[in-house]
């Protein structure tokens, strides 16, 4: 008896040769323990070595294998073939990003935005190592922990129509990470970070579609981070208008 | 939303979102319906303002205006506007629970509880208004 197969419709794009991407169908073995990434690896090893895509850890940690699976942003290492049976399964590069080749997208824009929100601990004065570590209570950790689970997989950008329509938007993951450091009790960079998060292309560009939080594979809620930053920013604005000392302590 | 041109690099393929992007996923359609609800609520409020204005013009003018509102077209509009207002309110209450972090000491109050408090307040205020209207 021949082995059961499932069809993958994979986007192909050769820069400099193709005007636009096209789909190519591959019949791969249907195995219950295979994920879409296993099927892509099978194609590359056995059927067409020219297929290009990114992957690394195959366990939902590195965040490099994000693609559109049947139109939904997914980590392909966590998208089981059996959940798409009998197929066909459409595998496309992450939406809203420029395509470099086949399933590989250009992530320069995201990397630049990530840098802009300064996602690291900023201290007014660095403590010498001899003075020991910066201590934090479990409650202080709890404040920002979910936002620190981001693996920069960019699925939230692929789910965000605002980013698709207006790529200057700083976007969900970068804002959530900026917010994460603002919440960190060890951080003193709020005044440096907040102007970037609250500029016109920051939180105020967001129309709260909410899909960023739905597609996040790590349970981060970027939509909440954005709306909470809006509330904080609006509060600060009101205080600066109402109070003689401009709402600053 | 501002639209700034993006410097496109040669060789890369830049996908464009079609105007029908919001039909791609049910969640996008729900989002657009929620945005659309504001149009109906805005029209309702304009009608309401006209109603108050007509009330100031005297009983006859007000009665004539009420007569206009009894036409099937206006009744249909109000039914649709009510449906949109309810949809907007319910989604709003659910979202506030996520956005507004309420703390009790060191613990965060579960978002469901915040939403429940919103609904309870909604019912109480609605009942108070209903009582006021019925007694007046």
Interface residues (C-beta under 8 A of the other chain):
Chain A: X13 X15 X16 X18 X20 X21 X71 X72 X95 X96 X97 X98 X99 X100 X106 X139 X142 X161 X162 X164 X165 X166 X167 X168 X200 X201 X205 X207 X208 X209 X210 X211 X214 X221 X223 X224 X227 X228 X231
Chain B: X1 X2 X3 X4 X6 X8 X9 X11 X12 X13 X14 X15 X17 X21 X22 X24 X25 X27 X28 X31 X35 X95 X98 X99 X100 X101 X106 X108
